[in-house]
Amino acid sequence: MLAARLRHGGARIQLGELVIDRIAHRATRAGRALDLLPREYALLLALVEAGGRPIARAALIRDLWGLGFDPGTNRVEVNVSRLRAKLDRGEAWPMLRTVRGRGYCLIAPDAIGA
């Protein structure tokens, strides 16, 4: 289970080589700063806190944008795409995964045999 691989150290969360500093609102992967915009940071934090379970698009719209309905835009997809580019760029394996029909999730390296 992903939750067992998450390490919480107060303001710091670590998932493999991904480290999130909740106080500074910063994240690094393998020591490389991700330089996230506020919405990208919130999306990353939501995915980490989901503990490896996929988060549906509707849940992201509700939780990150505060909307109880789908506005019919691609804002979720755009933010996921931007986060994926920053998080997975230059890495041997992608952490941010799309689970068809279920949503988006973060996968730890040992969960995929890396």
N, C-alpha and C positions, 0 to 999 in steps of 0.2 A: 504494500500500500504506500502511496506517495507520502501520506502524512507522516509515516515513520521515517522518511528520508529528509523531511523538512526540519531544519534546526532553527529554533527561535532563541534569540539571545537578547531579550528586551526589545530594543528598537531595531535590531538586526534580524533579518530572515535570510537563511541560506538554503538553496536547493541546488545541490551539486556545485557547479562553478558559478551559478547565479547568486549574487548577494544584493539584498535590498536593504537600504538604510531608511527606515521609516521616519526618522527625525529630519534628515537632510533631504528627503524625497529624491534619492538617487539610487541608481542600480548599476551594477557592473556584471559582466560575464567574462570569466577568465581574466579578471583584472582590467578589462577594457570598459571604460565608462560608456553607458548607453545613450546619454544625452537625450532623455525623454521629455516630451511635452507633458503638461499636467494630465491630459486625458489618457495619454499612452501609459503614464505611470499608474494611474488609477486602474486602467485595464490590466496591466501586469500584476498589480497587487491583488485584484479580484481573481485572476487566474491562479495565482500562487495560493491564495486562501481557499480556493475550491478543492485543494488537495488531490489534484489529478483527475477530478470528475469534469466532464465537459460542461460548459456554461452555455445555455441557449442564447441565441440572438435576442429574443424577447426579454430575457432576464438582464442582459447587458443594457438594453435600451431603458429598462425600468430602473436598474441600480445605478448606472453611470450617467444617464441623461435625465433621470427623474420623470420619465414619460410612462404613462399607463397604456399607451397605444403605440402601434408601429407607424411612424410618420411617413413611411414609404420612401425613405432616403437610403443611401448606401453608407451612412456615417459609421456604422459598426464595421463594415468591411474595409473601409478606408483606414480607420484607426487600427484594425487588426493587421492590415497590410503594412502600415508604417511601423508598428511595433515589431512585426516579424522581420522586416528589413534591418532594424536596429539590433534586435536580439540575436538573430541567426546569421547575420552577414559574416562571411569568412569562417564560419564554424564547420566542423566536420559533420555535425548532426543537428537537425532542427529541434528546438525545444517546443516551439509553438506549433500546435497541430490543429488541423480542422478535422472534426469527427462528423462525417457526412450525416445529416439529418438530426444531429444532437447539439452541435455548437463547436466551441473552441476549448482547448485545454493545454496545459503545460505538461511535458513529459520529462522526467529526470533521465539522465544518461544511462543509469543502470537498468531502467525499465525497458530500454530498447537494445540492451546488450552492447552499449558503447564502452 
